[in-house]
Amino acid sequence: MTEIKTIGLLTSGGDAPGMNAAVRAVTRAAIFNGMKVKAIYRGYKGLLSDEIVEFKTQNVSNIIQQGGTILKTARCKEFATAEGRKQAFDVIQKEGIDALVVLGGDGTFTGARIFAKEYNIPVVGVPCTIDNDLFGTDHTIGYDTALNTVIDAVDKIRDTASSHERLFFVEVMGRDAGFLALNAAVASGAEAAVIPEVSIKDDLLTEVIQNGFRKTKNSSIVLVAESEVTGGAQTVADRVKSEHPEYDVRVVVLGHIQRGGSPSAFDRILASRLGYGAVQALMEGQRNVMIGIDHDQVVYVPFSKAIKDDKPIDMSLVDTLRSLSI
Ligand code: F6P
């Protein structure tokens, strides 16, 4: 095992609240253990173009509470090519970087996994995405804050929905995963969640809406996960409206507001634990793993498993929502 003296650190893909807390944790834990940290700006894009600065502890002062990422982020097509990765490796050698810590989601780890294998360089990942769609970790950094942002928004929508006696379809992010939509639906007392993991037949949705909207409630809120499977909130709303022209329907797409804001206490603690865990993992000789949290314990999950796209939705939560929304 070669001794790791210098860690390269980057944030990539969609930003997530708590990324900065993780940048701070990796930087401080590495320096605490006698290593150097080279901060790579703009994700893999910045790695290719050598946008790299050495970080000292003060570079990460006063960022634990900030949303976004001070390292900036990008989605990089060139890194998906062999030539792009060769260029990245040349920069890594030039900068004297012995190992990489990458903060991001599915796309970030997919690139990391190929790169680590091709060039035999230790890479560990810290899961940062509001989607919570990585297998092997109960939570990803940013998910809890985004969940709270969604319920704040839904609480506000509920005021106007009930004043006007309207039916609202609220579209929530998640890139083909329903964690945010389902959990936010339970937490905000919504009538239903339309998510890609559970096929909701048209008549079931109508039944849910009729039960609540027509019989016992004067307004209703349905959360819809963005996805080709659900078609998004507008598609679902159009369908319901065409069957029930008498309903006063509105659509809200929450969009990128879900990615911003100061991280919750939960996300700051999670980011601190996982960032620290990433440095520990490298010191233990781990490579090609995501640092996750499982039953409150830090665990190492091979990238190949984390990105497999089969993190299950808790079906009991689907039943809970159905029972509580009558
Ligand atoms: O993966 C995070 C995420 O916010 C998804 O929920 C969403 O589908 C996507 O990123 C949006 O990406 P962009 O900011 O590039 O439009």
Boltz pocket constraint, residues with backbone or C-beta under 6 A from the ligand:
constraints:
  - pocket:
      binder: B
      contacts: [[A, 14], [A, 15], [A, 105], [A, 129], [A, 130], [A, 131], [A, 173], [A, 174], [A, 175], [A, 176], [A, 226], [A, 259]]
      max_distance: 6.0
